[in-house]
């Protein structure tokens, strides 16, 4: 199993922050949105691989906003940017998704400290980590989720759409 880093900059992506929050509401209310994302290392990615979705850019918190599983083989489709590039996508399903505007996320700064030999805050999306990087990220992610367990549990119990988090049961 590989670990894939999906990078997302809402400032220029065809998928903006409003769309993410709308999908997060859908996940919390028991509807699972269909996700697909462009991937650079498409020839190394397989159905069942692990992914981490990293919000990058200049606006708001940057870092991991979701994790989960790749649910398809890579497939070629139309370039999301409209520039006509050869572009491959995978489908994916989160097992954790966090509203970065309302709750803590594992920040790009923390990711750089933990795994300095990967470019977290810019570059291509859909890059595969080495086995060593993936193992370290899983450890850091588990520690982050445990450290913030109380905040996440409280957010999941609230009957409002401000502090949103989705965690598969």
Residue frames as a rotation matrix with the C-alpha (Angstrom) as fourth column:
UNK 1
0.579 0.815 0.000 0.00
0.815 -0.579 0.000 0.00
0.000 0.000 -1.000 0.00
UNK 2
-0.509 -0.699 0.503 1.26
0.702 -0.675 -0.227 3.46
0.498 0.237 0.834 -0.93
UNK 3
0.099 0.493 -0.864 0.51
0.765 -0.593 -0.251 6.80
-0.636 -0.637 -0.436 0.74
UNK 4
-0.238 -0.029 0.971 -0.54
0.867 -0.458 0.198 9.60
0.439 0.889 0.134 -1.60
UNK 5
-0.485 0.059 -0.873 -0.50
0.504 -0.797 -0.334 13.31
-0.715 -0.602 0.356 -0.81
UNK 6
0.060 0.603 0.795 -3.31
0.945 -0.291 0.149 15.22
0.321 0.743 -0.588 -2.51
UNK 7
-0.745 -0.362 -0.560 -2.59
0.533 -0.828 -0.173 18.96
-0.401 -0.427 0.810 -2.47
UNK 8
0.138 0.890 0.434 -5.36
0.957 -0.233 0.174 21.53
0.256 0.391 -0.884 -2.71
UNK 9
-0.883 -0.305 -0.357 -5.13
0.376 -0.915 -0.148 25.30
-0.282 -0.265 0.922 -3.07
UNK 10
-0.002 0.999 0.032 -8.69
0.864 0.018 -0.504 26.64
-0.504 0.027 -0.863 -2.86
UNK 11
-0.006 -0.044 -0.999 -7.53
-0.088 -0.995 0.045 30.00
-0.996 0.089 0.002 -4.28
UNK 12
-0.341 -0.136 -0.930 -7.06
-0.885 -0.287 0.367 28.60
-0.317 0.948 -0.022 -7.78
UNK 13
-0.931 0.046 0.361 -8.56
0.093 0.989 0.113 25.13
-0.352 0.138 -0.926 -7.73
UNK 14
-0.587 0.801 -0.112 -11.79
-0.280 -0.072 0.957 24.28
0.759 0.594 0.267 -9.52
UNK 15
0.218 0.572 -0.790 -12.81
0.665 0.506 0.550 22.97
0.714 -0.645 -0.270 -6.06
UNK 16
-0.260 -0.315 0.913 -13.16
-0.247 -0.893 -0.378 25.93
0.934 -0.323 0.154 -3.68
UNK 17
-0.977 -0.191 0.091 -13.55
-0.119 0.143 -0.983 26.21
0.174 -0.971 -0.162 0.09
UNK 18
-0.291 0.947 0.136 -17.32
-0.925 -0.242 -0.292 26.66
-0.244 -0.211 0.947 -0.15
UNK 19
0.294 0.351 -0.889 -17.56
-0.668 0.741 0.071 23.36
0.684 0.573 0.452 -2.06
UNK 20
-0.607 -0.597 -0.525 -15.40
-0.007 0.665 -0.747 21.61
0.795 -0.449 -0.408 0.57
UNK 21
-0.899 0.288 0.331 -17.58
-0.396 -0.209 -0.894 22.86
-0.188 -0.935 0.301 3.43
UNK 22
0.068 0.954 -0.290 -20.74
-0.998 0.067 -0.014 21.86
0.006 0.291 0.957 1.56
UNK 23
0.114 -0.112 -0.987 -19.32
-0.341 0.929 -0.145 18.36
0.933 0.353 0.068 1.05
UNK 24
-0.888 -0.454 -0.071 -18.33
-0.062 0.271 -0.961 18.22
0.455 -0.849 -0.269 4.72
UNK 25
-0.442 0.829 0.342 -21.94
-0.838 -0.246 -0.486 18.99
-0.319 -0.501 0.804 5.67
UNK 26
0.352 0.570 -0.742 -23.04
-0.811 0.581 0.062 16.18
0.466 0.580 0.668 3.36
UNK 27
-0.368 -0.569 -0.736 -20.60
-0.091 0.809 -0.580 13.76
0.925 -0.147 -0.349 5.01
UNK 28
-0.956 0.004 0.295 -21.78
-0.294 -0.098 -0.951 14.73
0.025 -0.995 0.095 8.50
UNK 29
-0.156 0.982 0.108 -25.42
-0.866 -0.083 -0.494 14.24
-0.476 -0.171 0.863 7.48
UNK 30
-0.007 0.073 0.997 -24.72
-0.103 0.992 -0.073 10.70
-0.995 -0.104 0.000 6.19
UNK 31
0.974 0.226 0.027 -24.33
0.006 0.092 -0.996 11.44
-0.228 0.970 0.089 2.47
UNK 32
0.133 -0.981 0.144 -20.98
0.380 0.185 0.906 10.44
-0.916 -0.065 0.397 0.95
UNK 33
0.660 0.080 -0.747 -19.93
-0.538 -0.645 -0.543 12.79
-0.525 0.760 -0.382 -1.85
UNK 34
0.767 -0.461 0.447 -18.05
0.636 0.639 -0.432 11.44
-0.087 0.616 0.783 -4.86
UNK 35
0.585 -0.660 -0.472 -14.52
-0.380 -0.737 0.559 12.78
-0.717 -0.148 -0.681 -4.81
UNK 36
0.675 -0.581 0.456 -11.89
0.738 0.523 -0.427 12.68
0.010 0.624 0.781 -7.51
UNK 37
0.713 -0.534 -0.455 -8.54
-0.238 -0.794 0.559 14.42
-0.660 -0.290 -0.693 -7.66
UNK 38
0.811 -0.499 -0.305 -5.74
-0.311 0.074 -0.948 14.82
0.496 0.863 -0.095 -10.12
UNK 39
0.779 -0.567 0.269 -2.60
0.006 0.435 0.900 12.83
-0.628 -0.699 0.342 -9.37
UNK 40
0.416 -0.744 -0.522 0.96
-0.902 -0.410 -0.135 13.33
-0.114 0.527 -0.842 -10.60
UNK 41
-0.663 -0.722 0.195 2.38
-0.717 0.688 0.110 9.91
-0.214 -0.067 -0.975 -9.69
UNK 42
0.289 0.951 -0.108 -0.57
-0.943 0.264 -0.201 8.15
-0.163 0.160 0.974 -11.32
UNK 43
0.316 -0.209 -0.925 1.53
-0.507 0.788 -0.351 5.18
0.802 0.580 0.143 -12.43
UNK 44
-0.766 -0.613 -0.194 2.44
-0.128 0.441 -0.888 4.38
0.630 -0.656 -0.416 -8.78
UNK 45
-0.630 0.609 0.482 -1.05
-0.737 -0.273 -0.618 4.72
-0.245 -0.744 0.621 -7.27
UNK 46
-0.816 0.371 -0.444 -3.51
0.115 0.856 0.504 1.86
0.567 0.360 -0.741 -6.80
UNK 47
0.237 0.949 0.209 -7.02
-0.404 -0.099 0.910 1.36
0.884 -0.300 0.360 -5.55
UNK 48
0.754 0.110 -0.648 -6.85
0.482 0.576 0.660 0.85
0.446 -0.810 0.381 -1.77
UNK 49
-0.375 -0.924 0.069 -3.87
0.670 -0.322 -0.670 3.19
0.641 -0.205 0.740 -1.23
UNK 50
0.150 0.298 -0.943 -3.96
0.904 -0.426 0.009 5.66
-0.399 -0.854 -0.334 1.66
UNK 51
-0.067 -0.216 0.974 -4.30
0.623 -0.772 -0.128 9.39
0.779 0.598 0.186 1.02
UNK 52
-0.152 0.059 -0.987 -3.86
0.791 -0.591 -0.157 12.60
-0.593 -0.804 0.043 2.96
UNK 53
0.358 0.390 0.848 -5.50
0.806 -0.588 -0.070 15.76
0.471 0.709 -0.525 1.60
UNK 54
-0.293 -0.612 -0.735 -3.35
0.858 -0.507 0.080 18.82
-0.422 -0.607 0.673 2.31
UNK 55
0.826 0.530 0.191 -4.76
0.563 -0.782 -0.266 22.35
0.009 0.328 -0.945 2.02
UNK 56
-0.311 -0.946 -0.097 -2.05
0.906 -0.325 0.270 24.71
-0.286 -0.004 0.958 0.78
UNK 57
0.143 0.319 0.937 -1.96
0.696 -0.705 0.133 28.37
0.703 0.633 -0.323 -0.25
UNK 58
-0.766 -0.517 0.383 -2.03
0.217 -0.768 -0.602 31.75
0.605 -0.378 0.700 1.39
UNK 59
-0.265 0.776 0.573 -5.53
-0.703 -0.562 0.436 31.81
0.660 -0.287 0.694 2.91
UNK 60
0.728 0.612 0.308 -6.51
-0.633 0.427 0.646 30.24
0.264 -0.665 0.699 6.23
UNK 61
0.249 -0.599 0.761 -4.82
-0.597 0.524 0.608 27.33
-0.763 -0.606 -0.227 7.94
UNK 62
0.318 -0.217 -0.923 -2.75
-0.823 0.421 -0.383 25.04
0.472 0.881 -0.045 5.78
UNK 63
-0.661 -0.516 0.545 -2.21
-0.704 0.677 -0.213 21.38
-0.259 -0.525 -0.811 6.49
UNK 64
-0.945 0.280 -0.167 -4.06
0.196 0.898 0.394 18.07
0.260 0.340 -0.904 6.48
UNK 65
-0.506 0.850 0.150 -7.82
-0.861 -0.486 -0.150 18.50
-0.054 -0.205 0.977 6.12
UNK 66
0.656 0.750 0.088 -8.68
-0.739 0.662 -0.125 14.85
-0.152 0.017 0.988 5.40
UNK 67
-0.664 -0.745 0.064 -7.38
-0.705 0.653 0.276 11.31
-0.247 0.139 -0.959 5.18
UNK 68
0.416 0.838 0.352 -8.80
-0.629 0.545 -0.554 8.11
-0.657 0.009 0.754 3.78
UNK 69
-0.188 -0.389 0.902 -8.58
0.284 0.857 0.429 5.57
-0.940 0.337 -0.051 0.96
UNK 70
-0.636 -0.038 -0.771 -8.16
-0.726 -0.309 0.614 5.76
-0.261 0.950 0.169 -2.81
UNK 71
-0.048 0.757 0.652 -11.23
-0.247 0.623 -0.742 4.00
-0.968 -0.196 0.157 -4.25
UNK 72
0.944 0.330 0.011 -10.30
-0.074 0.245 -0.967 3.64
-0.322 0.912 0.255 -7.93
UNK 73
0.070 -0.894 0.442 -7.44
0.908 0.241 0.343 2.96
-0.413 0.378 0.829 -10.27
UNK 74
-0.402 -0.241 -0.883 -5.99
-0.071 -0.953 0.293 6.12
-0.913 0.181 0.366 -11.87
UNK 75
0.153 0.494 0.856 -7.85
0.901 0.286 -0.327 7.14
-0.406 0.821 -0.401 -15.01
UNK 76
-0.873 -0.480 0.084 -7.23
0.452 -0.735 0.505 9.74
-0.181 0.479 0.859 -17.70
UNK 77
0.266 0.963 0.047 -9.78
0.931 -0.244 -0.271 12.53
-0.250 0.116 -0.961 -18.08
UNK 78
0.476 0.015 0.880 -10.14
0.516 -0.814 -0.266 16.15
0.712 0.581 -0.395 -19.15
UNK 79
-0.600 -0.791 -0.123 -7.71
0.631 -0.372 -0.681 18.62
0.493 -0.486 0.722 -17.56
UNK 80
0.183 0.704 -0.686 -9.48
0.974 -0.225 0.028 20.34
-0.135 -0.673 -0.727 -14.64
UNK 81
-0.259 -0.386 -0.886 -7.58
0.394 -0.879 0.268 23.59
-0.882 -0.279 0.379 -15.33
UNK 82
0.778 0.626 -0.052 -8.73
0.174 -0.295 -0.939 23.83
-0.604 0.722 -0.339 -18.94
UNK 83
0.217 -0.798 -0.563 -5.14
-0.743 -0.509 0.434 23.98
-0.633 0.324 -0.703 -20.23
UNK 84
0.752 0.212 -0.623 -5.41
-0.624 0.531 -0.573 20.70
0.209 0.820 0.532 -22.12
UNK 85
-0.338 -0.918 0.208 -2.70
-0.937 0.307 -0.166 18.86
0.088 -0.251 -0.964 -20.19
UNK 86
-0.091 0.225 -0.970 -2.69
-0.078 0.970 0.232 15.07
0.993 0.096 -0.070 -19.95
UNK 87
-0.424 0.053 0.904 -4.31
-0.865 -0.321 -0.386 14.58
0.269 -0.946 0.182 -16.56
UNK 88
-0.414 0.254 -0.874 -4.99
0.212 0.961 0.179 11.49
0.885 -0.111 -0.452 -14.47
UNK 89
-0.100 0.517 0.850 -7.42
-0.870 -0.460 0.177 11.26
0.482 -0.722 0.496 -11.58
UNK 90
-0.813 0.073 -0.578 -8.34
0.289 0.911 -0.292 8.89
0.505 -0.405 -0.762 -8.77
UNK 91
0.312 0.900 0.305 -11.54
-0.211 -0.247 0.946 8.63
0.926 -0.360 0.113 -6.77
UNK 92
-0.755 -0.588 -0.291 -11.24
0.172 0.251 -0.953 8.73
0.633 -0.769 -0.088 -3.00
UNK 93
0.450 0.892 -0.049 -13.28
0.184 -0.038 0.982 8.55
0.874 -0.451 -0.181 0.19
UNK 94
-0.344 -0.595 0.726 -12.29
-0.576 -0.477 -0.664 10.28
0.742 -0.647 -0.178 3.44
UNK 95
0.031 0.331 -0.943 -12.37
0.685 0.680 0.261 8.54
0.728 -0.654 -0.206 6.79
UNK 96
0.011 -0.020 -1.000 -11.57
0.802 -0.597 0.021 11.84
-0.597 -0.802 0.010 8.53
UNK 97
-0.180 -0.067 0.981 -12.38
0.723 -0.685 0.086 15.33
0.667 0.725 0.172 7.23
UNK 98
-0.144 -0.032 -0.989 -11.88
0.893 -0.436 -0.116 18.54
-0.427 -0.900 0.091 9.21
UNK 99
0.793 0.371 0.484 -13.11
0.514 -0.833 -0.204 22.11
0.327 0.410 -0.851 8.76
UNK 100
-0.152 -0.978 -0.141 -9.77
0.934 -0.095 -0.345 23.98
0.324 -0.185 0.928 8.79
UNK 101
-0.381 0.067 0.922 -11.50
-0.002 -0.997 0.072 27.28
0.924 0.026 0.380 9.54
UNK 102
0.461 0.686 0.563 -13.03
-0.600 -0.227 0.767 26.03
0.654 -0.691 0.307 12.79
UNK 103
0.981 -0.083 0.175 -10.90
-0.067 0.701 0.710 23.19
-0.182 -0.708 0.682 14.17
UNK 104
0.151 -0.989 -0.008 -7.22
-0.631 -0.102 0.769 22.32
-0.761 -0.111 -0.640 14.59
UNK 105
0.981 -0.024 -0.194 -5.47
-0.135 0.637 -0.759 20.68
0.141 0.771 0.621 11.65
UNK 106
0.405 -0.907 0.113 -2.03
0.595 0.355 0.721 19.13
-0.695 -0.225 0.683 11.37
UNK 107
0.780 0.015 -0.626 -0.31
-0.255 -0.906 -0.339 22.16
-0.572 0.424 -0.702 9.85
UNK 108
0.852 -0.524 0.017 2.18
0.144 0.202 -0.969 22.32
0.504 0.828 0.247 7.02
UNK 109
0.234 -0.792 0.563 4.70
-0.810 -0.480 -0.338 23.72
0.538 -0.377 -0.754 9.51
UNK 110
0.284 -0.076 0.956 4.31
-0.751 0.603 0.271 20.64
-0.597 -0.794 0.114 11.71
UNK 111
0.948 0.089 0.305 4.54
0.111 0.806 -0.581 18.39
-0.297 0.585 0.755 8.66
UNK 112
0.634 -0.771 0.060 7.78
-0.276 -0.297 -0.914 20.07
0.723 0.563 -0.401 7.55
UNK 113
0.072 -0.601 0.796 9.26
-0.995 -0.096 0.018 19.52
0.066 -0.793 -0.605 11.03
UNK 114
0.408 0.181 0.895 8.23
-0.469 0.883 0.036 15.86
-0.783 -0.434 0.445 11.08
UNK 115
0.366 -0.222 0.904 9.08
0.718 0.685 -0.122 15.03
-0.592 0.694 0.410 7.45
UNK 116
0.262 -0.299 -0.918 11.42
-0.187 -0.949 0.255 17.73
-0.947 0.105 -0.304 6.11
UNK 117
-0.760 -0.649 0.046 12.36
-0.103 0.191 0.976 15.87
-0.642 0.737 -0.212 2.92
UNK 118
-0.331 0.713 0.618 8.92
0.942 0.286 0.175 16.36
-0.053 0.640 -0.766 1.33
UNK 119
-0.981 0.013 0.191 7.55
0.029 -0.977 0.210 19.61
0.190 0.212 0.959 -0.13
UNK 120
-0.576 0.777 -0.253 4.30
0.749 0.378 -0.544 20.03
-0.327 -0.503 -0.800 1.84
UNK 121
-0.073 0.601 -0.796 3.14
0.318 -0.743 -0.589 23.51
-0.945 -0.296 -0.137 0.96
UNK 122
0.257 0.189 -0.948 3.45
-0.786 -0.529 -0.319 23.64
-0.562 0.827 0.013 -2.84
UNK 123
-0.784 -0.610 -0.111 4.14
-0.537 0.578 0.614 21.53
-0.311 0.541 -0.781 -5.90
UNK 124
-0.557 0.532 -0.637 2.23
-0.465 0.437 0.770 18.79
0.688 0.725 0.004 -7.66
UNK 125
0.062 0.672 0.738 -0.75
-0.954 0.258 -0.155 16.97
-0.295 -0.695 0.656 -6.19
UNK 126
0.920 0.384 -0.074 -0.92
-0.390 0.890 -0.234 13.22
-0.024 0.244 0.969 -6.05
UNK 127
0.004 -0.980 -0.197 2.65
-0.745 0.128 -0.655 12.52
0.667 0.149 -0.730 -5.02
UNK 128
0.774 0.202 -0.600 3.55
0.115 0.887 0.447 9.20
0.622 -0.415 0.663 -3.40
UNK 129
0.547 -0.572 0.611 5.54
-0.837 -0.345 0.425 9.19
-0.032 -0.744 -0.667 -0.15
UNK 130
-0.402 -0.704 -0.585 8.42
-0.501 0.704 -0.503 6.81
0.766 0.090 -0.636 0.47
UNK 131
0.238 0.467 -0.851 7.66
0.411 0.746 0.524 4.00
0.880 -0.475 -0.015 2.91
UNK 132
-0.529 -0.527 -0.665 9.68
0.825 -0.139 -0.547 5.77
0.196 -0.838 0.509 5.62
UNK 133
-0.936 0.233 0.264 7.84
-0.234 -0.972 0.028 9.07
0.263 -0.035 0.964 5.08
UNK 134
-0.093 0.971 -0.221 4.49
-0.328 0.180 0.928 7.27
0.940 0.159 0.301 5.10
UNK 135
0.033 0.036 -0.999 5.27
0.748 0.661 0.049 5.47
0.662 -0.749 -0.005 8.36
UNK 136
-0.848 -0.401 -0.347 6.30
0.530 -0.644 -0.551 8.74
-0.002 -0.651 0.759 10.03
UNK 137
-0.738 0.628 0.247 3.18
-0.458 -0.735 0.499 10.53
0.495 0.255 0.831 8.74
UNK 138
0.103 0.799 -0.592 0.89
0.127 0.580 0.805 7.80
0.987 -0.158 -0.041 10.11
UNK 139
-0.256 -0.286 -0.924 2.56
0.927 0.197 -0.318 8.18
0.272 -0.938 0.215 13.52
UNK 140
-0.985 -0.152 -0.079 2.29
0.166 -0.958 -0.235 11.98
-0.040 -0.244 0.969 13.48
UNK 141
-0.483 0.874 0.047 -1.35
-0.413 -0.275 0.868 11.82
0.772 0.400 0.494 12.27
UNK 142
0.124 0.507 -0.853 -2.33
0.537 0.689 0.487 9.32
0.834 -0.518 -0.187 15.00
UNK 143
-0.564 -0.409 -0.718 -0.66
0.826 -0.305 -0.475 11.52
-0.025 -0.860 0.509 17.65
UNK 144
-0.957 0.237 0.166 -2.47
-0.194 -0.952 0.238 14.60
0.215 0.196 0.957 16.27
UNK 145
-0.153 0.966 -0.208 -5.88
-0.176 0.180 0.968 12.88
0.972 0.185 0.143 16.32
UNK 146
0.043 0.117 -0.992 -5.32
0.845 0.526 0.098 11.63
0.533 -0.843 -0.076 19.88
UNK 147
-0.823 -0.445 -0.352 -4.14
0.565 -0.706 -0.428 15.06
-0.058 -0.551 0.832 21.07
UNK 148
-0.866 0.499 -0.026 -7.27
-0.491 -0.841 0.227 16.71
0.091 0.209 0.974 19.63
UNK 149
-0.760 0.561 -0.328 -9.72
0.460 0.821 0.337 13.92
0.459 0.106 -0.882 20.48
UNK 150
-0.438 0.614 -0.657 -11.68
0.704 -0.220 -0.676 16.02
-0.559 -0.758 -0.335 22.99
UNK 151
-0.536 0.204 -0.819 -12.12
-0.394 -0.919 0.029 18.94
-0.746 0.338 0.573 20.57
UNK 152
-0.844 0.193 -0.501 -13.13
-0.437 0.296 0.849 16.62
0.312 0.936 -0.165 17.74
UNK 153
-0.700 0.613 -0.368 -15.58
0.685 0.722 -0.100 14.67
0.204 -0.322 -0.925 19.91
UNK 154
-0.402 0.540 -0.740 -17.17
0.361 -0.649 -0.670 17.91
-0.842 -0.536 0.066 21.10
UNK 155
-0.657 0.116 -0.745 -17.49
-0.630 -0.627 0.459 19.15
-0.414 0.771 0.485 17.52
UNK 156
-0.877 0.321 -0.359 -19.15
-0.024 0.715 0.699 15.91
0.480 0.621 -0.619 16.42
UNK 157
-0.535 0.689 -0.488 -21.75
0.838 0.361 -0.408 16.25
-0.105 -0.628 -0.771 19.21
UNK 158
-0.701 0.260 -0.664 -22.66
-0.071 -0.952 -0.298 19.87
-0.709 -0.162 0.686 18.43
UNK 159
0.031 0.789 0.614 -25.91
0.863 0.289 -0.414 20.43
-0.504 0.543 -0.672 16.61
UNK 160
0.598 0.108 -0.794 -24.59
-0.220 -0.931 -0.292 23.19
-0.771 0.349 -0.533 14.36
UNK 161
0.803 -0.277 0.528 -22.81
0.595 0.422 -0.684 23.48
-0.033 0.863 0.504 11.06
UNK 162
0.825 -0.553 0.116 -19.90
-0.543 -0.833 -0.105 25.63
0.154 0.023 -0.988 12.23
UNK 163
-0.140 -0.874 0.466 -17.48
-0.904 0.305 0.300 23.24
-0.404 -0.379 -0.832 13.91
UNK 164
0.798 0.529 -0.289 -17.54
-0.602 0.677 -0.423 20.45
-0.028 0.512 0.859 11.36
UNK 165
-0.497 -0.865 0.070 -15.61
-0.835 0.498 0.232 17.24
-0.235 0.057 -0.970 11.43
UNK 166
0.673 0.620 -0.403 -16.34
-0.700 0.710 -0.076 13.91
0.239 0.333 0.912 9.82
UNK 167
-0.566 -0.770 0.294 -14.92
-0.810 0.585 -0.025 10.69
-0.153 -0.252 -0.955 11.21
UNK 168
-0.092 0.539 -0.837 -16.11
-0.539 0.680 0.498 7.39
0.837 0.497 0.228 9.81
UNK 169
0.232 0.294 0.927 -17.64
-0.966 0.182 0.184 5.17
-0.115 -0.938 0.326 12.41
